[in-house]
Amino acid sequence: MTPPRHRSEPPIRALIVDDEKGVRELLLSCLGRLGCDVVHVDNGTRALERLEAEHFDVALVDLRMPGLDGMEVTRRAKRLRPQLHVVLMTGHATIETAIRALREGADDFLPKPFRLDQLRMILDKQLELRDGLTHPPTAEPLPGLVGSSPAMQAVYCAVRRVAPSGETVLIQGESGTGKELAARAIHFWSPRHKKPFAVVNCAALTDTILENELFGHEAQSFTGATGRTRGLIEEAHGGTLFLDEIGDASPALQQSLLRVLQEGEVRRIGSSATVPVDVRVIAATNKNLELAISEAAFRKDLFYRISVVPIEMPPLRDRPGDIQLLIDHFLRRCGAADRCFAADAIRLLQRCRWPGNVRELENLIRRLLVLVPDTVIRADHIPARYRESAAARALTAGSFREAKDIFERQYIETLLQRVGGNVAEAARQAGLGRPYLHEKLRKFGIDPDSYRQDGATPMA
C-alpha cells in the first residue's frame, strides 16, 4: 500500500503512547509508511512532558497503562494542547468505553488489533481538520467569534464537527466567553440553518412566563389568553432551540424540557393534546452542572440528554494571544479602524484576569474610544484597576500552569526588551531553540517587533 499524498503540507507529527514495545514498534512502522513524523513513549508522564515541550498533531494513546491511564492522559493532554487530536486505543473495546472516552475529550477510538486503513482514515481526518484551522471562521458570518489561539481553534474544530450531526450540545464557559455565538455558529453550519434559531434565557424569566414562552397556550387557558399561541419550541420546528443559562432552570422546567427531548413533542398550556416537534437543542451554562447534580439542583437524566457533545469556551485570560485580534475586531465594529492601541497597552491587557472575558474587553474598548481623544491609546490611558489586575494575577496565580505561563511571558518580554526585539539573540541568551521561542511568542501573542528600537532590523 502506498503512502497517502499529503500535498505540500508538513508531515503530520504523531505521538504514540503505549507501554507495550511491540505495539509501539508496529505503530511506528505503520505511521512511518503513511508519511508521519513519529515520536513514541512508554507511559503517560513522558507523553505529557513531550506535549509540553513540542507540537504534535495527533496522539495515539493506550487506554490501559500503569501509572496514568489513557483517560487521564487524554484529559491532561487536552488541557495542555486543546487542538491535539487524541485517539484512544484499547484491546477491550465496548460501546460504553467508547462513549466514555469521547466524553473525556478523545477525538477518536481505535480498537486493537487495528488495520492500516483505519490509521489512514484518522490521518486523513487530521489533515481535513488542519486545513480547516488554517483559515478559522471568525468575523464572517458571525461577528464576535474571533481568535486564532489553540484554544479557539479547538472550538472552531468542535463546532465544525458537531454542526452537521444534529446531536444535542452543551456549551460551557464563564460569562462573556461567547457561548451564544458558538451556538449560532453550530446552527449556521448545520442543515437547519434556513430554519429558525430560537433563544430562551432560562434565568431571565419566571417559571410561569417561561412555560408560556416555550410551550404556548390555548385560548382561555388563563386570564388574558384571548387566542391560541404557539410557543418558541413550536416556532423553532425544523431549526434550533438555544437554552441559555440552563443551569438556572427550575426543577419544573427541567422536567418539561426532558419530556421534549425524550418524546419530541410539546403540550400547550390548557391543552390535552400533544404537538410533535423537530428541534435541535443547544444548551449553555456558566455553572458546573455535575456539581449541581450532586447537590440535587439539576436532573442527572436531563444532563445526559443535553451533554451528548460538550464544548468548552475558553476564558480570555487563557488566550492572551487573541487580545490583539479582538481589539482590531472591536475597533472596526465601532467604526474606529483609524484608532489603535500601543504595544505597551496591549501587553498590559494581555496580563489581566478578565473576569468578564470578551464582553468586558469590548466594553473597555468602547469606553476608551469615548474618553481618549488621541489616535493611539497607551497603557497610561487604561484605568488603574487593570494595572492592578495584571499585578495581582502575577502574585496569585491559581495553578502551577498559570504561574508558569505568567513567569514565561514576563521572562520573554524582559528578554526582548533587553535585546531590542532580536529573536535570534533572545533565543541565544535564553539557551532556547528559535522554533521553540517562536512557538512561545505565538502562544502568548507577543510581537517582537514592538520591542525593536527605531531603525533596527528585525531578526527572526
C-alpha positions as CSV (number, residue, x, y, z in Angstrom):
1,M,0.0,0.0,0.0
2,T,1.5,3.4,-1.0
3,P,1.6,6.2,1.5
4,P,-1.1,8.9,1.0
5,R,-0.1,12.1,-0.8
6,H,-0.3,14.9,1.8
7,R,0.1,17.6,-0.9
8,S,2.8,20.2,0.2
9,E,1.9,20.4,3.9
10,P,4.5,19.5,6.5
11,P,4.1,15.9,7.7
12,I,1.7,15.1,10.5
13,R,3.5,14.8,13.8
14,A,2.3,11.8,15.8
15,L,2.9,10.8,19.4
16,I,2.5,7.1,20.3
17,V,1.8,6.4,24.0
18,D,1.8,2.7,24.8
19,D,3.5,0.6,27.5
20,E,3.8,-2.4,25.1
21,K,7.0,-2.2,23.0
22,G,5.5,-4.4,20.2
23,V,2.6,-2.1,19.8
24,R,4.8,1.0,19.7
25,E,7.1,-0.6,17.0
26,L,4.1,-1.7,14.9
27,L,2.6,1.8,15.0
28,L,6.0,3.4,14.4
29,S,6.3,1.3,11.2
30,C,2.7,1.9,10.0
31,L,2.7,5.7,10.6
32,G,6.1,6.0,9.1
33,R,4.8,4.3,5.9
34,L,1.9,6.8,5.9
35,G,4.4,9.7,5.9
36,C,4.2,10.8,9.5
37,D,6.9,12.2,11.8
38,V,6.6,9.9,14.8
39,V,7.7,10.0,18.4
40,H,6.9,7.2,20.8
41,V,7.0,6.9,24.7
42,D,6.1,4.1,27.0
43,N,4.0,6.0,29.7
44,G,1.7,8.9,30.3
45,T,4.1,11.0,32.3
46,R,6.6,11.1,29.5
47,A,3.9,11.8,27.0
48,L,2.8,14.9,28.8
49,E,6.4,16.1,29.1
50,R,6.8,15.8,25.3
51,L,3.5,17.5,24.7
52,E,4.5,20.4,26.9
53,A,7.8,20.8,25.0
54,E,6.8,20.1,21.4
55,H,4.0,20.4,18.9
56,F,2.1,17.3,17.8
57,D,-0.9,17.0,15.5
58,V,-2.2,13.6,16.8
59,A,-1.6,11.4,19.8
60,L,-2.4,7.7,19.8
61,V,-2.9,6.7,23.5
62,D,-3.3,3.3,25.0
63,L,-6.3,3.1,27.4
64,R,-4.8,0.7,29.9
65,M,-1.3,1.7,31.1
66,P,0.4,1.6,34.5
67,G,0.5,4.9,36.3
68,L,-1.5,7.5,34.3
69,D,-4.1,5.6,32.2
70,G,-5.3,6.7,28.8
71,M,-8.3,8.6,30.1
72,E,-6.2,10.7,32.4
73,V,-3.6,11.3,29.7
74,T,-6.4,12.5,27.4
75,R,-7.8,14.9,30.0
76,R,-4.4,16.4,30.7
77,A,-3.3,16.5,27.1
78,K,-6.4,18.3,26.0
79,R,-5.9,21.0,28.8
80,L,-2.3,21.3,27.6
81,R,-2.9,21.2,23.9
82,P,-6.6,21.8,23.1
83,Q,-6.1,21.4,19.3
84,L,-4.4,18.0,19.7
85,H,-6.3,15.1,18.0
86,V,-6.3,12.3,20.6
87,V,-7.0,8.7,19.6
88,L,-7.6,6.3,22.4
89,M,-6.6,2.6,21.7
90,T,-7.7,-0.5,23.6
91,G,-8.0,-4.2,23.1
92,H,-11.1,-4.3,25.3
93,A,-13.4,-2.1,23.2
94,T,-17.0,-1.7,24.2
95,I,-19.6,0.8,23.3
96,E,-19.7,2.1,26.9
97,T,-15.9,2.6,26.9
98,A,-16.0,4.4,23.6
99,I,-18.7,6.8,24.8
100,R,-16.8,7.5,28.0
101,A,-13.6,8.1,26.0
102,L,-15.3,10.7,23.8
103,R,-16.9,12.4,26.8
104,E,-13.4,12.7,28.4
105,G,-12.2,14.6,25.3
106,A,-10.9,11.9,22.9
107,D,-11.5,12.6,19.3
108,D,-11.4,9.0,18.0
109,F,-11.5,5.5,19.4
110,L,-9.3,2.8,17.8
111,P,-9.8,-0.9,18.8
112,K,-6.9,-3.3,18.8
113,P,-5.9,-5.0,16.6
114,F,-6.1,-2.2,14.1
115,R,-5.6,-2.0,10.4
116,L,-3.5,0.3,8.3
117,D,-6.6,1.7,6.5
118,Q,-8.0,2.7,10.0
119,L,-4.9,4.7,10.7
120,R,-5.1,6.2,7.2
121,M,-8.7,7.4,7.9
122,I,-7.5,9.0,11.2
123,L,-4.7,10.8,9.4
124,D,-7.0,12.0,6.6
125,K,-9.4,13.4,9.1
126,Q,-6.5,15.2,10.8
127,L,-5.5,16.7,7.5
128,E,-9.0,18.0,7.0
129,L,-9.1,19.5,10.4
130,R,-5.7,21.1,9.9
131,D,-6.9,22.6,6.6
132,G,-10.0,23.9,8.3
133,L,-7.9,25.6,11.0
134,T,-5.7,27.3,8.5
135,H,-8.4,29.8,8.0
136,P,-10.7,29.5,11.1
137,P,-14.1,31.0,10.9
138,T,-14.0,34.4,12.7
139,A,-15.9,37.6,11.9
140,E,-17.8,36.1,8.9
141,P,-20.6,35.2,9.1
142,L,-20.7,35.6,12.9
143,P,-19.0,38.8,14.1
144,G,-17.6,38.4,17.5
145,L,-16.3,34.8,17.4
146,V,-12.7,35.9,17.0
147,G,-9.3,34.3,17.8
148,S,-6.6,32.1,16.4
149,S,-5.2,30.7,19.6
150,P,-5.1,26.9,20.0
151,A,-8.0,27.1,22.5
152,M,-10.2,28.9,20.0
153,Q,-9.1,26.7,17.1
154,A,-10.3,23.7,19.2
155,V,-13.7,25.5,19.5
156,Y,-13.8,26.0,15.7
157,C,-12.9,22.4,15.2
158,A,-15.6,21.2,17.6
159,V,-18.2,23.4,16.0
160,R,-17.5,22.3,12.5
161,R,-17.6,18.6,13.5
162,V,-20.8,18.7,15.6
163,A,-22.8,21.1,13.4
164,P,-24.0,18.6,10.7
165,S,-24.6,15.8,13.3
166,G,-27.9,17.0,14.8
167,E,-26.8,15.9,18.3
168,T,-27.6,18.0,21.4
169,V,-24.7,20.2,22.5
170,L,-23.8,21.6,25.9
171,I,-21.6,24.8,25.7
172,Q,-19.9,25.5,29.0
173,G,-17.8,28.5,29.9
174,E,-17.7,31.7,32.0
175,S,-19.9,34.6,31.3
176,G,-18.8,36.7,28.4
177,T,-16.9,34.0,26.6
178,G,-19.2,33.8,23.6
179,K,-21.4,30.8,24.2
180,E,-24.3,32.1,22.2
181,L,-22.0,33.0,19.3
182,A,-20.8,29.4,19.3
183,A,-24.4,28.1,19.4
184,R,-25.3,30.4,16.4
185,A,-22.2,29.1,14.6
186,I,-23.4,25.5,15.1
187,H,-26.8,26.4,13.7
188,F,-25.3,28.3,10.8
189,W,-23.1,25.4,9.7
190,S,-25.9,22.8,10.2
191,P,-28.5,21.5,7.7
192,R,-31.1,23.5,9.8
193,H,-29.5,26.9,9.0
194,K,-32.5,28.1,6.9
195,K,-34.9,27.4,9.8
196,P,-35.4,29.4,13.0
197,F,-32.8,29.9,15.8
198,A,-34.9,30.4,18.9
199,V,-33.2,31.8,22.1
200,V,-34.5,31.2,25.6
201,N,-32.8,32.6,28.7
202,C,-33.7,30.3,31.5
203,A,-32.5,32.7,34.2
204,A,-34.3,35.8,32.9
205,L,-38.0,34.9,33.4
206,T,-40.3,33.4,36.0
207,D,-41.4,29.8,35.6
208,T,-44.9,30.8,34.5
209,I,-43.7,33.2,31.8
210,L,-41.0,30.7,30.6
211,E,-43.6,27.9,30.3
212,N,-45.8,30.1,28.2
213,E,-42.9,31.3,26.1
214,L,-41.7,27.8,25.5
215,F,-44.9,25.8,25.1
216,G,-47.5,28.4,24.1
217,H,-51.2,28.2,25.2
218,E,-54.7,27.6,24.1
219,A,-57.4,30.3,24.1
220,Q,-59.0,30.9,27.5
221,S,-56.4,28.7,29.3
222,F,-55.7,31.6,31.7
223,T,-56.8,35.2,32.2
224,G,-55.9,37.3,29.2
225,A,-55.3,34.3,26.9
226,T,-57.6,35.5,24.1
227,G,-56.3,33.2,21.4
228,R,-54.1,30.2,20.7
229,T,-50.4,31.0,20.8
230,R,-47.6,28.8,19.6
231,G,-44.5,28.6,21.9
232,L,-40.9,29.1,20.9
233,I,-40.3,25.3,20.7
234,E,-43.1,25.0,18.0
235,E,-41.8,28.2,16.3
236,A,-38.4,26.6,16.1
237,H,-39.7,23.4,14.4
238,G,-37.0,22.2,12.0
239,G,-34.5,24.6,13.5
240,T,-32.5,25.1,16.7
241,L,-33.6,25.9,20.2
242,F,-30.9,27.6,22.3
243,L,-31.4,27.2,26.0
244,D,-29.1,29.8,27.6
245,E,-28.2,29.6,31.3
246,I,-29.9,26.2,31.6
247,G,-28.2,25.7,35.0
248,D,-30.7,28.2,36.4
249,A,-33.8,26.3,35.1
250,S,-36.2,25.3,37.9
251,P,-37.0,21.7,38.6
252,A,-40.4,22.0,36.9
253,L,-38.9,23.5,33.8
254,Q,-36.2,20.8,33.7
255,Q,-38.9,18.1,33.8
256,S,-40.8,19.8,30.9
257,L,-37.6,20.1,28.8
258,L,-36.7,16.5,29.5
259,R,-40.1,15.4,28.0
260,V,-39.4,17.5,24.9
261,L,-36.1,15.8,24.4
262,Q,-37.3,12.3,25.1
263,E,-40.7,12.4,23.3
264,G,-40.1,15.0,20.7
265,E,-43.4,16.7,21.5
266,V,-44.9,19.6,23.4
267,R,-48.3,20.3,25.1
268,R,-49.6,23.8,25.1
269,I,-50.9,25.3,28.3
270,G,-54.6,24.4,28.6
271,S,-54.4,21.6,26.0
272,S,-54.7,17.8,26.5
273,A,-53.2,17.1,23.0
274,T,-49.5,17.0,22.2
275,V,-47.8,18.5,19.1
276,P,-44.8,16.7,17.5
277,V,-41.8,18.9,17.1
278,D,-38.4,18.5,15.5
279,V,-35.9,20.8,17.1
280,R,-32.2,20.6,17.8
281,V,-31.3,21.6,21.3
282,I,-28.2,23.5,22.2
283,A,-27.8,24.5,25.9
284,A,-25.3,26.7,27.6
285,T,-24.3,27.4,31.2
286,N,-21.6,29.0,33.3
287,K,-22.3,26.6,36.1
288,N,-20.8,23.3,37.0
289,L,-23.8,21.0,36.3
290,E,-22.1,17.9,37.7
291,L,-21.7,19.7,41.0
292,A,-25.3,20.9,40.7
293,I,-26.4,17.2,40.2
294,S,-24.5,16.2,43.4
295,E,-26.4,19.0,45.2
296,A,-29.7,17.8,43.8
297,A,-30.1,21.1,42.0
298,F,-30.1,19.7,38.4
299,R,-31.5,16.5,37.0
300,K,-29.0,13.8,36.0
301,D,-31.2,12.5,33.2
302,L,-31.5,15.9,31.7
303,F,-27.8,16.5,31.9
304,Y,-27.0,13.3,29.9
305,R,-29.7,14.3,27.4
306,I,-28.2,17.8,26.7
307,S,-24.5,17.0,27.0
308,V,-24.1,14.4,24.3
309,V,-21.4,16.7,22.8
310,P,-19.8,19.2,25.3
311,I,-17.9,22.3,24.1
312,E,-15.8,24.4,26.4
313,M,-15.4,28.1,25.7
314,P,-12.0,29.3,27.0
315,P,-11.8,32.3,29.3
316,L,-10.0,35.3,27.8
317,R,-7.1,35.1,30.3
318,D,-6.2,31.7,28.8
319,R,-5.8,33.1,25.3
320,P,-3.9,36.4,25.6
321,G,-2.6,35.9,22.1
322,D,-6.1,36.8,20.8
323,I,-6.2,40.2,22.6
324,Q,-4.8,42.0,19.6
325,L,-7.2,40.3,17.1
326,L,-10.2,41.2,19.4
327,I,-9.0,44.8,19.8
328,D,-8.8,45.2,16.0
329,H,-12.2,43.5,15.6
330,F,-13.9,45.8,18.1
331,L,-12.3,48.9,16.6
332,R,-13.7,48.0,13.2
333,R,-17.1,47.2,14.7
334,C,-17.1,50.7,16.4
335,G,-16.1,52.4,13.2
336,A,-12.8,53.4,14.6
337,A,-10.4,51.5,12.3
338,D,-8.1,54.6,12.3
339,R,-7.5,54.2,16.0
340,C,-5.1,51.8,17.6
341,F,-3.6,50.5,20.9
342,A,0.1,51.0,21.6
343,A,2.2,47.9,22.3
344,D,2.5,48.7,26.0
345,A,-1.3,48.9,26.3
346,I,-1.7,45.5,24.5
347,R,0.9,43.9,26.8
348,L,-0.9,45.3,29.8
349,L,-4.3,43.9,28.7
350,Q,-2.7,40.5,27.9
351,R,-1.7,40.2,31.6
352,C,-5.2,40.9,33.1
353,R,-7.5,38.4,34.6
354,W,-10.7,39.5,32.7
355,P,-13.4,38.2,34.9
356,G,-15.9,39.5,32.4
357,N,-14.0,37.9,29.5
358,V,-14.5,39.2,25.9
359,R,-17.6,41.2,26.8
360,E,-15.6,43.1,29.4
361,L,-12.8,43.8,26.8
362,E,-15.4,45.1,24.4
363,N,-16.9,47.4,27.0
364,L,-13.4,48.7,27.9
365,I,-12.6,49.5,24.3
366,R,-15.8,51.4,23.8
367,R,-15.2,53.4,26.9
368,L,-11.6,54.3,25.9
369,L,-12.8,55.3,22.4
370,V,-15.1,57.9,24.0
371,L,-12.8,59.1,26.8
372,V,-9.4,59.2,25.0
373,P,-9.1,61.8,22.2
374,D,-5.7,60.5,21.0
375,T,-5.4,58.3,17.9
376,V,-3.1,55.9,19.8
377,I,-4.4,54.5,23.1
378,R,-1.5,53.9,25.5
379,A,-1.1,51.9,28.7
380,D,-1.5,55.1,30.9
381,H,-4.9,55.7,29.3
382,I,-6.2,52.4,30.7
383,P,-7.9,52.5,34.1
384,A,-5.7,51.7,37.1
385,R,-7.8,48.7,38.1
386,Y,-6.5,46.9,35.0
387,R,-2.9,47.5,36.0
388,E,-3.8,46.3,39.5
389,S,-5.4,43.2,37.9
390,A,-2.3,42.4,36.0
391,A,-0.1,42.8,39.1
392,A,-2.5,40.7,41.2
393,R,-2.6,37.9,38.7
394,A,1.2,37.6,38.7
395,L,1.1,37.3,42.5
396,T,-1.9,35.0,42.9
397,A,-1.7,32.5,40.1
398,G,-4.4,29.9,40.6
399,S,-2.5,26.9,39.3
400,F,1.1,25.8,38.6
401,R,0.4,26.1,34.8
402,E,-0.9,29.6,35.1
403,A,2.1,30.6,37.3
404,K,4.4,29.0,34.8
405,D,2.8,30.9,31.9
406,I,3.0,34.2,33.7
407,F,6.7,33.7,34.5
408,E,7.5,32.6,30.9
409,R,5.7,35.6,29.5
410,Q,7.4,38.1,31.8
411,Y,10.8,36.5,31.2
412,I,10.4,36.6,27.4
413,E,9.1,40.2,27.5
414,T,12.0,41.3,29.7
415,L,14.5,39.5,27.4
416,L,13.1,41.0,24.2
417,Q,13.2,44.5,25.9
418,R,16.9,43.9,26.6
419,V,17.8,42.7,23.1
420,G,15.6,45.2,21.2
421,G,13.3,42.6,19.8
422,N,16.0,40.5,18.3
423,V,14.5,37.0,18.5
424,A,17.7,35.2,17.5
425,E,19.7,36.9,20.2
426,A,16.9,36.3,22.7
427,A,17.0,32.6,21.9
428,R,20.7,32.5,22.3
429,Q,20.7,34.3,25.6
430,A,17.9,32.1,26.9
431,G,19.5,28.9,25.7
432,L,16.5,28.0,23.6
433,G,16.0,26.9,20.1
434,R,14.4,29.6,17.9
435,P,11.5,27.4,16.8
436,Y,10.7,26.8,20.5
437,L,10.9,30.5,21.2
438,H,8.7,31.3,18.2
439,E,6.1,28.9,19.5
440,K,6.1,30.7,22.9
441,L,5.7,34.1,21.1
442,R,2.7,32.7,19.2
443,K,1.2,31.2,22.4
444,F,1.5,34.5,24.3
445,G,0.7,36.8,21.4
446,I,4.0,38.6,21.8
447,D,5.1,40.8,18.8
448,P,8.9,41.0,19.0
449,D,8.8,44.0,16.6
450,S,7.1,46.1,19.3
451,Y,10.4,45.9,21.3
452,R,12.6,46.9,18.3
453,Q,14.4,50.2,18.5
454,D,13.6,52.6,15.7
455,G,15.7,51.9,12.7
456,A,16.7,48.4,13.8
457,T,16.4,45.5,11.5
458,P,14.1,42.7,12.8
459,M,15.8,39.4,13.4
460,A,13.9,36.1,13.2
